[in-house]
Amino acid sequence: MDIDGDATVEVTPEVRPTRPRRYDKFMYDFTQQSLPSCKPVLTPVWVISTFLLMGIICIPIGFVSLSASQSVVEIVDRYDIGCIPETFRGNKVDYIKDGSISKNCSRSIEVPKQMKAPIHIYYQLDNYYQNHRRYVKSRSDKQLLYGSKHTDTACQPEEYSNGFPVVPCGLIAWSLFNDTYRFSRRAEELKVNRKNIAWKSDRDHKFGKEVFPFNFQNGTLIGGGNLDPNIPLSDQEDLIVWMRTAALSSFRKLYGRIEEDLEAGDIIEVHLSNNYNTYSFGGKKTLVLSTSSWIGGKNDFLGMAYICIGSSSIVMSLIFLLIHLRTPRPYLDTSYLSWNW
Amino acid sequence: MKKGWKAMTGSRSKFGGRSGESEDGGDRPLVDRHPSRTVTLGRVQPQAPGHRTIYCNDREANAIVRFKGNSISTTKYNILTFFPKGLFEQFRRVANLYFLTISILSFTPVSPVSPITNIVPLSMVLFASLLKEAWEDWKRFLNDKTINNTPIEVLIGQEWQNTTWKDLQVGDVVKIKQDGFFPADLLFLASTNADGVCYIETANLDGETNLKIRKALEKTWDFVSPEKASEFKGELQCEQPNNSLYTFTGNLIDQKQTVPLSPNQILLRGCSLRNTVYIVGAVVFTGHESKVMMNSMNVPSKRSTLERKLDKLILTLFCVLFSMCLVGAIGSGVFLNKKFYFFGLWDPNLRPEFNPNNRFVVALLNILTLITLYSPIIPISLYVSVEGIKFFQSTKYINNDLHMYHFESNTPALARTSNLNEELGQVEYIFSDKTGTLTRNLMEFFKCSIAGEVYGAGITEIEIGVAKRSGVKLKEGISSTAIREKGFNFDDARLMQGSWRNEPNPDMCKEFFRCLAICHTVLPEGEETPEKIQYQAASPDEAALVAAAKNFGFFFYRRTPTLIYVRESHVEKMGKVEDVSYEILNVLEFNSTRKRQSVVCRYSDGRLVLYCKGADTVIYERLATGNNEIKKTTIEHLEHFGSAGLRTLCLAYRDLSSDTYDKWNEKFIQAKSSLRDREKKLDEVAELIEKDLILIGCTAIEDKLQEGVPECIETLSKAGIKIWVLTGDKLETAINIAYACRLISNDMKQFIISSETDEIREIESRGDQVEIARHMKLTVKHMLTKSHEEALQHLQTSSEVKLALVIDGKCLMYALDPALRVTLLNLSLNCTSVVCCRVSPLQKAQVTSLVKKGAKKITLSIGDGANDVSMIQAAHVGVGISGQEGMQAVMASDFAIAQFRFLTDLLLVHGRWSYIRICKVVTYFFYKNLTLTLIQFWFTFQTGYSGQRFYDDWFQSLYNVIFTSVPVLVLGLFDKDVSASLSKQYPQLYKEGIRNTFFKWRVVVALAVFSVYQSLVIYKFVAISSSTSVDSTGRMFGLWDVSTMAFNCLLVTVNLRLLLMCNTITKWHHISVGGSILSWYIFSFIYSGAFVNKGIYGTVFTLMSTGYFYLTLLLIPIAALSFDFLFLAIQRWFFPYDHQMVQEMHANETDISSSIGLVEVGTTQLNPEESRRFAMARLPREGSKHTGFAFDSPGYESFFASQAGVLAPLKAWDVARRASMRGRKKK
């Protein structure tokens, strides 16, 4: 009847050889809630030293990052308005849509500081919602990799054109950016390397080596750039860069690199063809030339953030230290207790 | 025969008072006007009309009626119904239903996320729940199978044949051997014992382990052998199956003779046979129709207050969700414009959600889109996690706590539900029963009064306390003449060793002792010597009385159904010992309305005597006239005993002439064989003979305070808990007990509202009920308002003064009137302690719900007896004392502990920790999901309100179930603010729970602010810092790189934030936090390396190849958490919580191992390691990890299962049985 075992009153502890001692000890500690633990108490000393430590860590990192960012030379040139002839200023959309007008445009830029190669060429678009839900999903990753058999309805309305599948399909590819830039210094052409601008994983694994553009931009509406149907997608780096959609509505994309140093005071002539329509939705187009450091492009934010956090930590630490020294909270001041002793 | 015994002894010397309203029967759980749940044990369902006729030993004849078979099934599901029914059960939870809706939505084109995002977490949650269900049901199935296949011997033809339980049919004649279980409800035909009796144990039914006698009808005594039994062709007419365990009405028609049947001939399924070689019985009710099965049903569980608050939080989250969606929807309607030609809005197949021509539809559909997108704001795994944590807390912590393990009775604490753990940390009012809860319920015969003479020189603890208060010093110490044994603690040489013959009234003494020795329902067990015999009694009072008789020289040693054997010594002259047998003619059993018990016996010389014992009120009503002197002095003695805290009973006898008896007996037999209202008729018949009694005297039994009760009460009241004692005792006793328990002290202002005033008595004596009621009401109203005003005055003048209220049941009845209720409540809430005396079970429940509903405070009721059931059910938390008495209280309770003092551990340690933990878990869930969703929300603004998702599907779906799930479980299991010993040392810490410090809106709002801040930091920092190229190659990040980066930072931040919330950090914290972050890296490596056609492809590798990644990963968590850290520092520095102060005061102390002091029993030579193991080994082993939270199947089934090797669910009554087993097993 007595199924649950009775009180064993014998003195010898019952030894269960099948279980290791550590397990027993753990189970005891677990059920009696006495697992070994440390009890961090946020004492004034801890608070002060933690803040101090945070400051000590963050400020140097901040300065290093900031100086890396400061060493980057960046030239920003917005050209979408400047490249429109005076006569079309009031009617930019007509200008850009009119195929008969030459879109060539020249701009000259002065190099403020010496720029060491490689100098990255970016185009920056603003108010361009590459991250809109309809836009983002209007692509077929399978088609990009395996070819037209994998055309996806997600690509609508750029899925089929004239009864044939479009490769690459979808709105993203269709709206491919197609401004082009050439640079010259002192009438001498600067070579622009347009290879290796896309991430390796995209080139190698996301865009097929056997997939060629087909039936692209053959519809009634032309969105953007065209593609050479003889070059496989994996080598169409412009497309690859474009199709790695940006996170925000204002973004830069790598165009190419100038592999020559530029000296301070150099005047760079930019010959661009202003093809891409950002005028209908009020977008901006900007050309950016930038060197890079280990931290990337010119971005003071990280360094500033580190310095801010670090210095405010130090300030906090000092404030607490002052409070602690002037009117120390008695460590065991029971008057803080809510009950009376 | 046991039920309600307590109610009787509890009513004590209640002479003069009316008994009707104050003690109205404790045997049936009285249902409150707002019953929170029902317990069916003992509650009678309305019977189906008619009766059933059974032809014993005749399968063909019975076949026509098609009785149900004996196989049972307690499973909830079968293979076919498992999925539909199980899923249905799951989707009855609102959270699951919500996520189902979201999942369905995510299949539609409006969804921005792939269905995976919502399906995966939902299915994982469902899978876990269903798995648990399936496993439990499988256990039940195995249990059922074992039970159904238990072998049984059934009579076929002329011999016993082995068959299984499930093949039994109504009418079969079966044979059950010793220690066997009855397979169905049986009609007891014959037994191997003489006189056709057998002994049964009903532990599985009601937890009572004392043996009970069942007696077969004389007609059927010879059907023992199979040859004889096969001749039996009786026809049985009986009631339809019902769930009343203690009643049975039926007739046996055999050879044209009708014989009435009583519960005495019925052996219920689930009971077991004892002290009998074998018995033969006929099957009456089978399978699900047996009484025990009809009693089993699910008990709806209580929900904790915190959980209800949680619902409100979830509701708020819904509101937040909808406002976020609304913002997004309006934005999308405004934003969408044809000028964004690259959206392809000229598309002829354009879906309405993008059609700028109908912006209203766009906004409307976008709401659906955004709901799907923001759905993780409701934490899906919250409920599962909290349930899991609570399950561990109750099964691993509470049930195994050595501090709450009562070694003497081998009883661990038992959490019968895991819903209410955190409720234990917020209790503000405790309603306690007295007898068996505050006191030990180990009854000791202490004093008596025989024929107007007091015997017994002992002094009770309460008397000592009273004396102390009045400044008199009483000498404590055991006198040399005192005799102590179980149930007997009597110090008076005048009655011992036969000296009573020299007393003024030796004949009365003799009657007194005989009455003690004869008039009872005790069963002797074991060797028939005074030293070794064990008395099995329904209540400890009875055993104490019989033990007293033994010590006075009237040793009751054997009982047969008709005879009681008493070894009488010193009757005529010293040293003479004589075995006398008394024929027991009738037993008029005890019940709570009668409050008395009588036995009619015949001496060997033919003298017919009725012995009666019972509550003073009922006995005095039935006394013969005359003898006023004795009556008067006895009343004085009764009152004296009562105020000393003793439990009193009056003893009386009556000599009967054989004429009178025979006439009466006829009526008695008639009543006994009636099929309808038998109990009522029996009571009426008993009235006829229980009159003209001659008072012998009274007994006084001491019920000692339980160990540690005063200390426990002091600790609890320091913790801000107010303790109310609700007792059936009379006023003086109650006050005395309250003093002894330190509930009331002399420096308290006492308000006593009592009906025992001369004025009321005078009006009562006039007998006009209407007038009495009117006057009582007025008086009570007057007293209440006066007391209330005084109380307010006292509180205004000085905050130091403590108030106490004492109110008796009769006044309470009027005070609970809706008109006075508010005053009563206001008055009593201002009092630190309240004592309600002479209250009925129903009033106990009313008082409890008055505070629960009227004051909206969290209440706990603790009690041990059947009369506490209603109170236990009415309170937020019900605690049962699993000890001496039956198991009804435990079975109705949520937690069962062995001793009142364990409440300290249960509330101050387990409750408090559980509350803090659950609060932290819930708020953390809230925080982490809000942060996740807010980042998504900020992103929405950047995407033209299109509802583009920011996170990858799988990242988002695994966020709750994998990447952040384990650390919070560790927090919920291991977090301790201060150690257990400090929790008890500083009971004031408990007030944090009463004030609900950790789950206020303020706390939630503060966390929400941090959540907003952190999400902004994470989102903005990542967005801004990735706006230029991130490495020296000059390449740019895309959407998925940025989102992965942000997700990574979020994950690290959220996991580290958890560590900031912890009061203790074990290695499991490190492992779980580290493991969670690591699991994300491992997952993302595999995931972003394997799926080429996903946006996420290669992002992690790309990210990790840049220095930017590491810089940001360091910066963002620091930036995000520094604000939190600052807040925590300021809070602790300037506004520390109490527990934080205690932490600081004891920061340098190592946690003294809590087991010290527990293992001192002869184990001094053990090293700590061994003593730990020893302590654990002593805890009763769990049968399995499964615990049935509800009465899903009768407990006895686990016995079979365990014999067959199936580990069955641990049932409440297993523990209950174990609790009461200890007496018998120690040999």
Contacts between the chains, C-beta under 8 A, distances in Angstrom:
chain1	res1	chain2	res2	distance
A	1	B	179	6.7
A	1	B	201	8.0
A	1	B	272	7.1
A	1	B	1199	7.5
A	2	B	1218	8.0
A	2	B	1221	6.6
A	2	B	1225	6.3
A	3	B	1183	7.7
A	3	B	1198	7.5
A	3	B	1199	5.8
A	3	B	1202	5.1
A	3	B	1203	7.9
A	3	B	1214	7.4
A	4	B	1180	5.2
A	4	B	1181	6.8
A	4	B	1183	7.3
A	4	B	1214	6.0
A	4	B	1215	7.8
A	4	B	1218	5.2
A	5	B	1180	6.1
A	5	B	1181	5.6
A	6	B	410	6.7
A	6	B	1221	7.3
A	6	B	1222	7.7
A	6	B	1225	4.9
A	7	B	407	7.1
A	7	B	410	3.8
A	7	B	1178	6.9
A	7	B	1222	6.7
A	7	B	1225	8.0
A	7	B	1226	7.9
A	8	B	1177	7.0
A	8	B	1178	6.4
A	9	B	1161	7.7
A	9	B	1226	7.7
A	11	B	1161	7.7
A	11	B	1162	4.5
A	11	B	1163	6.1
A	13	B	1163	7.6
A	13	B	1166	6.6
A	13	B	1170	5.2
A	13	B	1171	7.5
A	13	B	1173	5.2
A	13	B	1174	3.6
A	13	B	1177	6.0
A	14	B	1173	7.7
A	14	B	1174	7.2
A	14	B	1177	3.9
A	15	B	1173	7.5
A	16	B	1177	7.6
A	21	B	1169	7.5
A	21	B	1173	8.0
A	24	B	1172	7.7
A	24	B	1173	5.5
A	24	B	1176	6.8
A	25	B	1169	7.2
A	25	B	1172	6.8
A	27	B	1176	6.7
A	28	B	1155	7.9
A	28	B	1172	4.8
A	28	B	1173	7.1
A	28	B	1175	7.3
A	28	B	1176	5.1
A	30	B	396	6.7
A	31	B	396	5.3
A	31	B	397	6.4
A	31	B	400	3.9
A	31	B	401	7.3
A	31	B	1176	7.5
A	32	B	400	7.4
A	32	B	401	6.8
A	32	B	402	6.2
A	32	B	1154	5.8
A	32	B	1155	6.6
A	33	B	397	6.0
A	33	B	913	7.5
A	33	B	974	7.7
A	33	B	976	6.7
A	33	B	980	6.9
A	34	B	980	8.0
A	34	B	1151	6.5
A	34	B	1153	6.3
A	34	B	1154	5.6
A	34	B	1155	8.0
A	35	B	974	6.2
A	35	B	1066	5.0
A	35	B	1068	7.4
A	36	B	1066	6.7
A	36	B	1067	7.6
A	37	B	974	7.1
A	37	B	976	7.5
A	37	B	1064	4.1
A	37	B	1065	6.0
A	37	B	1066	4.2
A	37	B	1151	8.0
A	38	B	1064	7.0
A	38	B	1065	5.4
A	38	B	1066	7.9
A	39	B	1063	6.5
A	39	B	1064	5.2
A	39	B	1065	7.7
A	39	B	1143	6.6
A	39	B	1147	7.1
A	40	B	1062	7.7
A	40	B	1065	6.2
A	41	B	1140	7.7
A	41	B	1143	5.3
A	41	B	1144	5.8
A	41	B	1147	4.9
A	42	B	1128	6.1
A	42	B	1129	5.9
A	42	B	1132	4.9
A	43	B	1144	7.0
A	43	B	1147	7.5
A	44	B	1133	6.8
A	47	B	1129	4.3
A	47	B	1133	7.0
A	50	B	1125	6.9
A	54	B	1118	6.2
A	54	B	1122	6.6
A	57	B	1118	8.0
A	58	B	1115	7.7
A	58	B	1118	6.7
A	61	B	1111	7.2
A	61	B	1114	7.3
A	61	B	1115	8.0
A	65	B	1111	6.3
A	118	B	1034	7.0
A	120	B	1029	6.6
A	120	B	1034	3.4
A	122	B	1029	7.7
A	122	B	1034	7.8
A	122	B	1036	7.5
A	128	B	342	7.7
A	129	B	340	6.5
A	129	B	343	7.7
A	129	B	943	6.5
A	129	B	944	4.7
A	129	B	946	7.6
A	130	B	1039	7.6
A	131	B	942	6.5
A	131	B	943	4.6
A	131	B	946	7.9
A	131	B	948	5.5
A	131	B	1039	5.6
A	132	B	340	7.5
A	132	B	343	6.1
A	132	B	943	5.7
A	132	B	944	5.0
A	132	B	946	4.6
A	132	B	948	6.4
A	133	B	112	5.6
A	133	B	369	7.8
A	133	B	943	6.7
A	133	B	946	3.7
A	133	B	947	5.3
A	133	B	948	4.1
A	134	B	343	5.1
A	134	B	344	7.2
A	134	B	354	5.4
A	134	B	946	6.5
A	135	B	342	6.4
A	135	B	343	5.9
A	136	B	948	5.5
A	136	B	1039	7.0
A	138	B	344	6.9
A	141	B	1092	7.3
A	141	B	1093	3.6
A	141	B	1094	7.1
A	141	B	1095	7.8
A	142	B	1093	5.2
A	145	B	1092	6.2
A	145	B	1093	6.5
A	156	B	344	7.6
A	156	B	347	6.1
A	156	B	349	5.9
A	157	B	344	5.0
A	157	B	346	7.3
A	157	B	347	3.7
A	157	B	348	7.4
A	157	B	349	6.8
A	157	B	350	7.8
A	158	B	344	6.7
A	171	B	342	5.9
A	171	B	343	6.9
A	171	B	344	4.8
A	174	B	342	7.7
A	174	B	344	7.7
A	175	B	341	7.9
A	175	B	342	4.0
A	196	B	1033	7.8
A	197	B	1034	8.0
A	197	B	1035	6.9
A	198	B	1035	7.3
A	199	B	1035	5.7
A	199	B	1098	6.9
A	199	B	1102	5.5
A	201	B	1097	6.4
A	201	B	1098	3.0
A	201	B	1101	6.6
A	201	B	1102	6.3
A	202	B	1098	7.2
A	205	B	1092	5.1
A	205	B	1097	6.6
A	205	B	1098	6.9
A	206	B	1092	6.2
A	206	B	1093	7.7
A	206	B	1097	6.2
A	206	B	1098	7.8
A	221	B	346	7.2
A	223	B	341	7.3
A	223	B	342	6.5
A	241	B	1036	7.6
A	244	B	1036	7.7
A	244	B	1038	3.6
A	244	B	1039	7.9
A	245	B	1038	5.7
A	245	B	1039	5.1
A	245	B	1095	8.0
A	246	B	1036	7.5
A	246	B	1038	6.2
A	246	B	1039	6.3
A	247	B	942	7.8
A	247	B	1023	6.7
A	247	B	1026	7.0
A	247	B	1037	6.9
A	247	B	1038	6.8
A	247	B	1039	4.4
A	247	B	1041	7.6
A	247	B	1042	3.8
A	247	B	1043	6.9
A	248	B	942	5.3
A	248	B	1023	6.0
A	248	B	1027	7.1
A	248	B	1042	7.9
A	249	B	942	5.7
A	249	B	943	7.5
A	249	B	944	7.3
A	250	B	1027	7.5
A	251	B	1027	7.6
A	251	B	1036	7.2
A	252	B	1027	7.3
A	252	B	1028	6.8
A	252	B	1029	7.5
A	252	B	1036	5.6
A	253	B	1036	5.7
A	254	B	1029	7.3
A	254	B	1034	5.7
A	254	B	1035	5.7
A	254	B	1036	5.7
A	257	B	1034	6.8
A	277	B	341	7.2
A	280	B	339	5.2
A	280	B	341	5.9
A	281	B	337	7.5
A	281	B	339	4.4
A	281	B	340	5.1
A	281	B	341	7.2
A	282	B	339	7.6
A	290	B	1028	7.4
A	290	B	1029	7.4
A	290	B	1034	7.2
A	292	B	1029	6.0
A	292	B	1031	7.3
A	292	B	1032	4.8
A	292	B	1033	7.4
A	292	B	1034	5.1
A	293	B	1032	6.6
A	294	B	1031	7.5
A	294	B	1032	5.8
A	294	B	1107	5.5
A	295	B	1030	7.8
A	295	B	1107	6.2
A	295	B	1108	6.5
A	295	B	1111	7.2
A	296	B	1028	6.0
A	296	B	1029	4.5
A	296	B	1030	4.1
A	296	B	1031	5.3
A	296	B	1032	7.1
A	296	B	1034	7.7
A	296	B	1106	7.3
A	296	B	1108	5.8
A	297	B	1028	3.3
A	297	B	1029	4.0
A	297	B	1030	7.7
A	297	B	1034	6.9
A	298	B	1028	6.0
A	299	B	1025	6.1
A	299	B	1027	7.1
A	299	B	1028	4.5
A	301	B	1021	7.7
A	301	B	1024	4.9
A	301	B	1025	5.0
A	302	B	1025	5.1
A	302	B	1108	7.6
A	302	B	1111	5.7
A	302	B	1112	7.0
A	302	B	1115	6.6
A	305	B	1021	6.5
A	305	B	1025	7.7
A	305	B	1115	5.9
A	305	B	1119	6.5
A	306	B	1111	8.0
A	306	B	1115	5.9
A	309	B	1115	7.1
A	309	B	1118	6.0
A	309	B	1119	5.1
A	309	B	1122	6.3
A	312	B	1122	7.8
A	313	B	1122	6.6
A	316	B	1126	6.4
A	320	B	1129	7.1
A	320	B	1133	7.6
A	323	B	1133	7.7
A	329	B	1133	5.9
A	329	B	1134	7.6
A	331	B	1144	6.2
A	332	B	1141	7.8
A	332	B	1144	6.3
A	332	B	1145	5.4
A	333	B	1141	8.0
A	334	B	1141	6.8
A	334	B	1145	7.9
A	336	B	1135	8.0
A	336	B	1136	5.1
A	336	B	1141	5.6
A	337	B	988	7.5
A	337	B	1138	5.6
A	337	B	1141	5.3
A	338	B	988	7.5
A	338	B	991	7.0
A	338	B	1138	5.5
A	339	B	988	4.2
A	339	B	991	7.0
A	339	B	1138	7.1
